[in-house]
Each structure stands twice: as structure tokens, then as C-alpha cells.
Amino acid sequence: MTLDAQARPAGRGRDDDGHEDDGASGRPRRGRRILRWTAFTLAALVFGGAVAGYLYYEHLNANITKARLNLGDSTPPKAAPNAAGQTPLNILLLGSDSRNTAADLKLGGSRADVGRPPLADVQMLLHVSADRGDMSVVSLPRDTMIPIPRCTDPDGGKVYGALTLAMANESLGRGGPGCTVATWEKLTGIHIDHFMMVDFSGVVSMADAIGGVPVCVKENVWSHTSEGHGSGLKLKAGTTYVKGKQALQWLRTRYGFEDGTDIGRTHAQHMYMNAMVRQLRENATLGNPTEMRRLAETATKALTVDEGLGTVKKLYDLSTELQKVPTERITMTTLPTVQWAQDRNRLVPAGEDADQLISMVRTDTPLDGKAGRQLTEQVSDDPAAPAGALAVRVRNGTGTTAKAPVLHRADAVVKALRDQGFTKAAADVTPATGTATTVLYPSHRLEGDAQAVAKALGIPLTQVRPSTDVKGVTLTVGADWRSGGAYPKSAAPAKAPESAAVLNGGKTDACMPVQPGFTW
């Protein structure tokens, strides 16, 4: 028996609105039933929509491939917050040449490549400033010879021993993207917060999802040699919207751009990235729910990320941080390199210019030279010990790949410190080649001491930071300070060196020069 039947006798009565209720006809009662069913249906639809939304969210999460962030034995400390409590964000972007799926194999390579360790043919460090006012991108040409640290494969536990020098792209095959992260951290001394990796087929599907990416060449180009080398890219002079296989060809082209080296390839990749960012920000069709759903499917299937980025929400939160940076404050650069003396087909970091670029990123200095953002130096609330009681170790890091270290440089700076009352300063013979000037300290209780040393020598406080690699306050005299008893004010560069091939994100008329002999 229903509640209505219990509450009302059969026959005529009044409904809740005072209208007659004809029990025989059942019309008002039927109206109430319709209202109840409508309310129930609406509730079911709302609940069902919520469930469907949750299930779709979980479906997208399941699309994302995740891997360990760092496979090395150590990691540099995160940058100290500025006075506003803000910290920079460092993300390593990787492009894998894996041929381990049918889709990837179809786009390039031979069946002999199936099963071989993948190579990280695209490597870019994306640095977002602490105040989100600017973004710096540093590419590393894949042919660059750099040290690769010891890495441990998280799946099988296999240990890959450290390499003194190896091609940069080999790190990915030594346990996964976490080894490439460890390699970058060793090279730069910069803590990397996240990585994002995409393979061949992912590049193609992303370009298709946003309707193509506009790229430009100054002449007709065909990346093809008589020996069969080249990406196969064939474009007419001017601007073309590339997608599908053409997008991948653009990113892989070496023969046909500039001088035919890997450096030209990184410049073309920067043009592509800038154009893609503009497409994502300007393309109105992405406001369409269907288009957004298609892009979400494509992006989540294409990506491999670290565990800290392994959900749609975390990726979305990251995207909102990146969108805070104006397009014209995005600066694309390539790590300055020179030909390696032992093999002209290989590169090595170009000494002072490479050190300068890395140092600027590490100290959160804008690469575009604009004065719109001033670095804020956070003064420690930890009181410094008296100068005479403060032990300081001084290392000579003035050597670079292009220049030998300055002899007895650590001793000269030790004398400068003692002249200012730091009588316990002493030289440290620990090797420190290819670094910028820094003052490191192992724990917060020594932060004030480290800052006191920096102030005594005129070193910016942005170059004072914590590190678990030292046991006490340690000053490394870098390649930016090869002479004198005080840190030179001119040592802090205003913008990235010209050899870094700077490309501004707001430049819409960028166009790739074509290598002679590769036109049609």
C-alpha cells in the first residue's frame, strides 16, 4: 500500500494545491506520479552524468603511461623560494624514437629496430620562472657528448654504470626517461620536477588533433639524399600546416635545414613548438566539447609522464601554470656547442656560453633580457656565525670544455676571504669543472653562514643554495669568475648568449633556411 492510500480515503478529496482529487479518475494522482517520476529521472540523469564523468575521467587517467622520475643516485635540491614564497618549475620534454609499436614502426625505421632501446632524439628543458612571468626552453642536440650517471632500471633492477662521455640521446635506453632526467640534473645542477615524453605516433596524433601546425621554409625543401638519408620532408616555400607524418618529418629533419647538422634540427623544433603553442591558445575550435574530448583522448594516450603528473587533474593544473606565461615571454634556446675534437660528427658543450645559459636558468634569470621581472633575493633568518669561526671550503671550478682551469684560483679566493676575517677558509681539491660560481650549504642551520660568505665577496644570493653533496659551506669559483678577489658585477649576464640561437615565442614570421642542394 502506498503512502497516499494510507493517508487518504478513497473517493473525492483535495490535493496539496486545494484542487479536487477524484480518486476514480486518478488524474491529479497521476500528475503527482508524473512529477515524482520526473524528479527521479532528473536525479538519475544528474547522478548518471556524474558517474559517467567520473568514469570518463578514470578512463583518461588509465590512458596515461607513468614512469619513475629519477633513476640516478642523487638529485640537486629544489630552488629556494623567493620572498613571495614562489619557486620555479622545471620540466624535461622528451621525444622518443621508439619503434616498439606497429604505429611507430609505420612512421619510420626498419623491423630490425623493433626491441632495441629507444633514443631520446628530442630533449628540451622547460623552465617556468618562480613568478610565472617568463619561460625558458633549452634544447640539447642529440649528438652532444656528455657524462651519463649511473642509473638503475626500476623494473628489473639492472644497473647501468656511469659513462664519462656518451651521446646525449643514449640515456633513455638506460632504464627509461628517469635516466635522462638524472643526466640533465648532472649536466646542469638543476632540479627537475617532472618529465613528459611522446613517441613518433604521439607526435602525429597530437598534430592531427589540433588541426595541424603552421611551419615555414624560405625555399622549396626536400630532405632526401642520393644514399637514401633524410626525413623525406617535401614542402613548398612559405607556410604549410603540417600534420600526420609531415609533422613528424619536420621534427626529424636534419638534412635540408640550415647547415645539415643536428643544431638546425633543434631550431626547426623550436619553430614548431612556438607555432603549436599559438595554435592551442588561439584555435577557437578547442572550445567545442567534442574537439576537447578528442584532444584529451589523444594527449593522454600519447604521453608518458612521471608519477607526479600521472592524472588528468595534475596535467590540467600544470597547463594552467604554463598558460600564465605570455607567449612573447617564451624564449627558445639551444645549448651552445662546438664540434668534438675526436669526432667532427659529434658536439660538446661550448664552454663559457653553455655555462652562462645553464647558470641563468639555474638562478631563474630571464633569458630574454627584459627587465619586467626583478629577482628577489631571500635573506635567511638564520644568523651567521662570526667570520673567524666560519669554516669555508673553496673549490676551483674555472675550467670548461674550451679552457683549462686557472691555476691556484681557489688559493687566491681563500686569501680574499681570510683578508675579510674568514680565517678558517681553506682550498678544497674536489674537481668542479664547468660550473658557475655557487655557494652551497648542507642544511638550513648553515644558510646564514653561506649568505655571509656570498655577501663578503659580492656573489648574488640567488647563487647560494642548499645541497646534499657538500658537508659544510662550500664556495665553487666558476668559469664566470676567473680573476680578482671580488665577484665581478658584470658576471651576471643580462640575457642568453647569441650562440644559443634565441627564438622568441611571439615571433610569428620565423622561417627555416634551406640547406643548399636540398631544394626542388
N, C-alpha and C positions, 0 to 999 in steps of 0.2 A: 504494500500500500504506500502511495506517495504521501509526502508531507502535506500537499494540497488536499488530498482526500481526507486525511486525518483532521485537518483544521476546519474544513468547510462541509456542511451537509449538502447532499445532492439537491439540485433544483436551482432556483434563481437566487442570486446574491449580488454582491458588489465586489468589483475587483479593486486593486490598490489605488486606482485613479478615481473611484467612485462611480464607475460605469457598471451597468447591469451585467452580471455574469450568468449567461444561460448555460447551465450545466448540460442540457440536452444537446444544444448546438455545438458547444465546445469551442466557439470561435475565439473569445478572449483568452481562454486557457491555451488554445493552440498558439495564439500570439505570444504568450509567455514562454511556451516551449520553444518557439522560433527564436525569441530573444536569448533564451538560455543556450540553445544550440549555437547561435551566432557568437555569443560571448565565448563559449567553449572553443568554437572553431578559431576565433581570433587568437585566443590564448594559445591554442595548439600551433597556429601559424607562427606566432611570435616565438614560442618555445622551440618549434621546429627550425625556425630561421636561426635562432641562437645555436642550436645543436649543429645545424648544417654549417654555420660559420665556424664553429669550434672544430668540427671535423675537417673542414677545408684548411683551416689554419694548421692543424696537425698533419694534414696531407702535405702541405708546403714544407713544414719542418722536416718531414721524412724525406723530402727531395734532396735536402742539403747534405753533402758529404762533409764529414768532420775529421780532423786530424790534430795531433799534438802540436802545440805552438813552437816549442823549442826542444830539439833533440841533443843539444850540446850539454857541456858540463857546468856552464855558468851563464849568467846573463847580466848586462850592465844594469845599474839601478835606474828607476824611472826618474825623469827630470823633477827637480824640486818645484813645488807650486810657486807661482808669483805672489805678489802682495794681495791679489784678489782671490787667491786660492785656486787659480786655474792652472791646468797642466796641458802640455802639448799632446798630440795624438799621432802615433807613428804606425802606418800600415804598409806592409810589404805586398805589392801586387805582382803576381807571377803568371806567366803563360807557359804551359807545359806542351812539349811536342810529343806527348804520349801517342802511340799507335796501338793501344791495347783494346780499342773497341772498333767495331765494324765502321761506325760513323767517322771516327778519327782516321782510320786506315784509308777510307774512301777519299779523304781530303788531301792525302799526301803520304809519301813514304812507300816502302815495299813490305811484303809479307815477312821478310827477314827481320823487320824492325819489331814485329809483334813479340812482346815479352821482354824486350830489353828495358833497362832502367830509363825512365823519362829524363829529359834535359829541360832545365829552366831557361828557355830561349828568350823570354821576356822577364826582366826584373826591374821593378821600379819601387823606390821608397817614397811613399806619400806621407808628407809631414804637414799636419794641420796645427797652426800656431795655438798657443795657450788661450788667446782671446778669440780664436776662430776668425781673426781678421784677414789672414792670408794663408795660402797653401803652397808648399814647395814639393816638387816631384824631381827625384834624382834617378836617372836610368843608369844601369850598369851594362855596357856592351857584353854580349855573351862570350866573346873571345878574350876577355880580360883575365890575366893570370893573377890570382890572389890566393892567400892562405885559406884552407878549409879546415875547420876544427874537427876534433873527434866527435862523432855522432853515434847514437845508439838507436837502432830500429826498434820502435815500441812494440811491434807485432812479434817478431821472432827473437828479439834481444841481440841481434847481430851488432857487433861493434865495428865501426869504420874508423880506422886510425887517422890521425891528423895528417894533412898534406901541406908541405911547405909552400908549394905553388901548384895550382891546377886551374883549368878553365872554370870560370865562374858558373857556367851552366851545369857543371857536373854535380854540384851539391845536392840537387833534387833527387838524384838516384842513390843517395847515401842514407836511405831511411825515410825520405819524404820531404815535404816542404819545411818541416821543422828544422832540418839540417841547413836549408837555405837561409832560414831566419837566423840560426846560430852563426852562419858565415857572415851575414850582413852585420850582426852585432859585433863580431870580432873585427871586421873591417872598419867600422865606423865608431864604435863605442856608444852607439845609440840604442836605447831600449826600444824594442819593437813590441807594440801592444797587440797587433793582430796581423794575420795574413789572409789574402784572398787569392785563389788560384783558379784558372779556367783553362780548358784544353781546346784543341782545334775546333771540335764540333760546337763547343760552347761559344766560341767567338762568332761562328757563323750564325748560330741561333739567336744570339743577342742582337747582332746587326739586323737580322730579319725582323725581330720583334719590334724594333724602334723605327722600322721603315727605311733603313739604310743610313749611311753616314757620309756626308759630303767631304770629298778629298780633291786635291788639285795637283796637277803636274804642269810644268811650264811648256813641255813639248809632248808629242806622242811618245809613249813609252811601251816597250815590250821587254820584260825581264826573262830573257832567254839567250843562252849561248849555243854555239855550234856543238859543244860537248854535252848539251842537254841540261846544263845547270840553270838555275833561276827559278823564281816562283811561278812563272807563267803569266804574271800580271800584264794585261794589254789594255791600255787606256788611251783615249784621245786627249790632246792638250785641253786644259781648262778643268772645270769642276765636274765630277761624276759622283753620284750617290752609289756607294758600293755596299753590297750586302751579299749574303751567301758566300760562295767560295771566293769571290772577288775581295771581300773584306779580309779574309784570311791571307790571300795573296799579298794584299797591301802591307799587312803587318809583317809578313815574312820576307818581303823584297829586300835584297841586298844588291844583286847585280841589276843595275838600271837606275839607282838613285845616287846622286852626288858623285863620290869617287869610287863607288862599288865596295865600300867597306862596311863593317858592322855598325860603325858610328852613324852613317847615313840611314841605316835601318832604324836606329833609335829615334832619329829626328822625324822620320815618317810616322813612327808610332806615336810620338808626341802630338803631331798634327791630327792624327786620328782620334786620340783621346780628347783633345780640346774640342774637336767637332762633335764627338759623341756626347760630351757634357752639355754642349749648347743644345743639341737635339733633345736630350732628356729634359732640359729646363724649358725649352721653347715649344716643343711639339704638343699642340693642344689636344691631339687625339688621345694622349695618355690620360686625359681626364675622363675618358669613356671607360665605364666599368669593365666592359668586355676586353678592351685593349689592356687595361691594367691587370686583369686576370691572366691574360696571355703572357704579358711581360713577367708577372710574378712566377708563373709556371716555368718560363724559360730561364729566368735568372736563378731560381732555386735549384733547378736541375743542372745548370752549367757550373755552379760554384763548388769548390772545396774550400772550407774555411777552418780556422782554429776553433776549438771547443768553446771559447769565449764569445764567438759570433754565431753559434750554431742554431739560432732560432730566427724566425721571421721578425719577431719583435726587436731583437738585438740588431739585426741588419737594418731595420727601419729606423731605429734610434741612431745608428751610425749615419744613415743617409741624411737625417735631419741635421746632424752636426756638420756634415760636408756641405749641405746647402746653405749654411750660414756664410760661407766664404763667397764674396763676389767673384764672378767669372774673371774680371780684369785683375784680380789679386792672386790668380793661379799662375805659378811660374814653373815651366817645364825646363829641366836641365839634363845634361848628360855628364857623368863623372869624367873630368878631363883625363885623357890617357895619351900615351905615346907608344910607338912600336917597341916591342920587346927586342932587345939586342940579340937574343938567342934564336928568335923566330919572327921574321917580319910579318907573318900572318897572325901574330898574337899581340896583345896590348898589355900594358901595365899602367897603374895609376900615375898621373903626371905630377908627382912631387908636390910642390907648394900649392899649385892651383887646386889639385884634388883635396889636399889637406884643408885649404881655405873653404872650399864648398862644404865639406863634411863638418867642419867646425861651425860654420854658420847655421847649419841645420841642427847640430847638437845643442847650440846655445839659443835656439829659437829666434834667430835673426832673419828678417825677411830677405829673400833673395832678389826682390825687385828694386831694392834701394829706396823705396818710398818711406817717407818719414811719418806717415799717418799713424803708425803704431810705435810707441816707445817701450823698450824693455824695462820692466820694473824689477829692481834688484831687492830680493827679500833678505833683510838683515836678520841674522839669527838672534833669538832671545837668550841664547846660551852665552854667558860671559866668558871672555877669553882669559886664558892663564897669562901671567906676566911673561913678557917676551923672553926673559932669561931662563924661564922654566919650561919653555915650549920646545919639544923636540920636533925637528923638521927634517925629512929625508928629501933630497933633491936629485932628480934623475935627468940625464941628458937625452932629450928626445928630438934634437935638432936635425937628425939625419932624415932624408927622404929617399925615394927611389931614384931621384935625379942628383941629389947632393949628399956628400959624406957628412957625418955629424961634426960639429965644431969641437975641436979638441979642448978638453978641460973646461967645457962650458958649465957643467954642474959645479965645479970648484969655484968658478967666477961668481955664480949666483949665491953660493954658500957664503962667500966673502961679503957680498952685498947685504945678506941677511944678518950676518954677525955684526956688520957695521951699524945695523939698526937695533942691536941688542939681542938678537936671536942667537945666543952663544952656543946653543945645542944643535944648531943646523949642521948637517953632515951630508956628504955626497953618497949616493946610492948607485951601484953599478948595474942595477937591473936594466936590461935592454928596453928601450922605449922609442923605437924608430917609427917615424911617420905619424906623429901625433901633434895636436895643437897643445898650447900651454894650458895646463889644468892644475888645480889644487884639489886633491882627493882626501877624504876622511872616512874612516870605517863605521863611525856611529855618531848619533846625534850629539852626544856629550862633547865631541871634538869639533862640532860645526863652527862654534865661535872662534876656536883656535885657528881653524883653516881660513876663516874670513879675515882674521887679523894678519895672517901671512900674506894673503892676497892684497889687502889694503896697503901693507908696508911696501909692496913692490909695484903697486898701480895696476894689478890684474883685476879685470872686471869680476864682480861677484857672480855673474852668470856662468863663469868658468870654474866655479867652486861647487863641487857636488859629492854626494856620498858614493862609496864604492866598497864592495866586499873584497876587492883584490888587493887592498893595502891594509897594513896593520896599525898605521899611525898617520899623522898628517904628512902627505907626500906631494911635493911640487914636481911636476914634469915640465921642464923647459922645452917648449916645442919649436918646430921649424919656423913659427911666426915670431920668434924672439932669439935670434942668433947672435946678438951682441948687446952690450950695455947692461947696467946694473938695475934699470927700471924697465918695466914692460912698456913698449912703445905704444903711444896712444893711437898711432896710425895703423897698428897691427889689426885692430878690429875693422874688417872690411865693410864698406857701405853697401855693396851688392855683389852678386855672384860674378866670378871671373868670366871674361869674354870667351875663354876656351870651353866654357860649359855649354855653349850654344843655346842661350836663353831664348825661350819662346813663351810669350805672354798668352794666357788663356783667352784674353779678349781679342786677340788678333784674328780677324775673320778672313783676311786675304793671303794667309800663308800658302805657299805653293812650292812643291818639291822640284829642285833642279834635276834634270835627267842626265845620266852618265853618257858621255859621248860613245857612240856605237850601239846604243840601245834604243834608238828611235826607229820609227817605221813610217 
